């Protein structure tokens, strides 16, 4: 009998800080005015808490009808402000 969990869990490869910043800029069109600051904040707060934990608070952060999420009218600093407010 095969392990059911091994087929249902997908392990994503870890991304470097530069790759995380590039993903936010290219895939999600998030404005990142200071990449060094973004890398520092991602290192201290982590991507999941900072981005995934807050993305639903942004109207375009939820994918609808197969369209990818887009944060093109927002800045990385907007996520930081909400993160700090939420703590």
VMD Tcl script that draws the C-alpha trace (Angstrom):
set ca {
  {0.00 0.00 0.00}
  {1.40 3.38 -0.95}
  {1.56 6.24 1.47}
  {-1.37 8.58 0.73}
  {0.40 11.58 2.26}
  {3.42 11.25 -0.01}
  {1.17 11.75 -3.04}
  {-0.82 14.66 -1.65}
  {2.01 16.85 -0.33}
  {4.04 18.87 -2.79}
  {7.30 20.26 -1.50}
  {8.25 23.54 -3.11}
  {11.93 24.31 -3.45}
  {13.25 27.08 -1.22}
  {13.86 30.38 -2.99}
  {16.73 32.71 -2.24}
  {15.88 36.23 -1.11}
  {16.70 37.53 -4.60}
  {14.40 34.92 -6.15}
  {11.60 35.89 -3.74}
  {11.96 39.56 -4.67}
  {12.01 38.71 -8.38}
  {8.90 36.54 -7.99}
  {7.04 39.40 -6.30}
  {8.10 41.84 -9.00}
  {7.63 39.68 -12.06}
  {4.84 37.24 -11.24}
  {2.72 39.43 -8.95}
  {3.80 42.84 -10.30}
  {4.43 44.21 -6.83}
  {6.37 47.47 -6.75}
  {9.58 47.09 -4.74}
  {11.36 50.46 -4.51}
  {14.23 49.20 -2.32}
  {15.26 45.60 -3.01}
  {17.83 45.48 -0.20}
  {15.20 46.58 2.31}
  {12.76 43.99 0.92}
  {15.34 41.20 1.30}
  {16.05 42.26 4.89}
  {12.33 42.31 5.74}
  {11.72 38.93 4.06}
  {14.59 37.48 6.05}
  {13.26 38.85 9.35}
  {9.53 38.32 8.82}
  {9.47 35.52 6.18}
  {7.58 35.39 2.91}
  {4.62 33.40 4.17}
  {3.77 35.75 7.05}
  {4.45 38.94 5.14}
  {2.93 38.14 1.74}
  {0.71 35.07 1.96}
  {-0.64 36.08 5.34}
  {-1.83 39.46 4.08}
  {-2.57 39.01 0.38}
  {-6.32 38.56 0.86}
  {-6.55 42.05 2.34}
  {-5.67 43.48 -1.07}
  {-8.57 43.39 -3.57}
  {-6.46 42.03 -6.44}
  {-4.59 39.62 -4.17}
  {-7.13 36.84 -4.61}
  {-7.01 34.90 -7.88}
  {-10.38 34.82 -9.61}
  {-11.58 32.98 -12.69}
  {-8.14 31.53 -13.34}
  {-6.49 34.95 -13.42}
  {-3.23 35.20 -11.48}
  {-2.96 37.39 -8.41}
  {-1.70 40.87 -9.14}
  {-0.46 43.56 -6.80}
  {0.51 46.01 -9.55}
  {-1.11 48.99 -7.83}
  {0.60 48.22 -4.52}
  {4.07 48.48 -3.06}
  {6.08 46.16 -0.84}
  {5.85 48.95 1.74}
  {2.04 48.52 1.79}
  {2.53 44.94 2.94}
  {5.02 46.11 5.59}
  {2.57 48.70 6.93}
  {-0.21 46.11 7.25}
  {2.15 43.59 8.81}
  {3.33 46.08 11.43}
  {-0.24 47.23 12.10}
  {-1.40 43.64 12.52}
  {1.22 42.75 15.14}
}
mol new
graphics top color blue
foreach p $ca { graphics top sphere $p radius 0.5 }
foreach p [lrange $ca 0 end-1] q [lrange $ca 1 end] { graphics top cylinder $p $q radius 0.2 }
display resetview
